[in-house]
Amino acid sequence: MFGIFKPKAHIDRLSPDSIDSTYSRLRWQLFIGIFVGYAGYYLVRKNFSLAMPYLIEEGYSRGDLGVALAAVSIAYGLSKFLMGSVSDRSNPRYFLSGGLLMSALVMFCFGFMPWATGSITAMFILLFLNGWFQGMGWPACGRTMVHWWS
């Protein structure tokens, strides 16, 4: 496993009189961070649908684009299952951020690299990769929420 994804080392416990106030503040900071991070996943995941009308104008059929878009769902389902196991053994901060960054890079290819929209096969492959990286989001969020609220 990559060193960056290794879990963070345990730290010493807080004094009993500062636990409630410190943990309450940290829980809300964590919740806001996860909310913003997962909202970022949604922004990256849904933007291909916004580009579909323009791709139809370029000559692609709705059926072809539907086949390419199916790659996201297939990869997303597989990734949530498989990457959930990897996430349980990883540092969720880096796992969440890494998945979002990789997903954003894949979608960046669609906007700035002409070959990315040159064929349905290229779109399928890139959307599959996007779906795979998208599946890295929730396992890290869920693990963190359980850790801090259970």
Residue pairs with C-beta under 8 A, 6 or more apart in sequence:
1 86
1 89
1 90
4 91
4 94
4 98
5 86
5 90
5 91
5 94
5 95
5 98
6 90
6 91
7 89
7 90
7 91
8 91
8 93
14 22
14 23
23 148
26 148
27 148
27 149
30 144
30 145
30 148
31 145
34 96
34 141
34 144
34 145
37 96
37 97
37 100
37 137
37 141
38 137
38 138
38 141
40 100
41 99
41 100
41 103
41 134
41 137
44 100
44 103
44 104
44 107
44 130
44 134
45 72
45 103
45 130
45 134
47 107
48 69
48 72
48 107
48 110
48 127
48 130
49 69
51 110
52 62
52 65
52 69
55 65
55 117
56 62
56 65
58 117
60 120
64 120
65 120
65 123
67 120
67 124
68 120
68 123
68 124
68 127
69 127
71 123
71 124
71 125
71 127
71 128
71 131
72 127
72 128
72 130
72 131
72 134
73 131
74 128
74 131
75 127
75 128
75 129
75 130
75 131
75 132
75 134
75 135
76 131
76 132
76 134
76 135
77 135
78 132
78 135
79 131
79 132
79 133
79 134
79 135
79 136
80 135
80 138
80 139
81 135
82 135
83 99
83 132
83 135
83 136
83 139
84 139
86 95
86 139
87 95
87 136
87 139
87 140
87 143
88 139
88 143
90 140
92 140
92 141
92 143
92 144
93 140
95 136
95 139
95 140
96 136
96 137
96 140
96 141
96 144
98 136
99 133
99 134
99 135
99 136
99 137
99 140
100 133
100 136
100 137
102 129
102 133
102 136
103 130
103 133
103 134
106 126
106 129
106 130
106 133
107 130
109 116
109 126
110 116
110 117
110 123
110 126
115 122
116 122
116 123
116 126
117 123
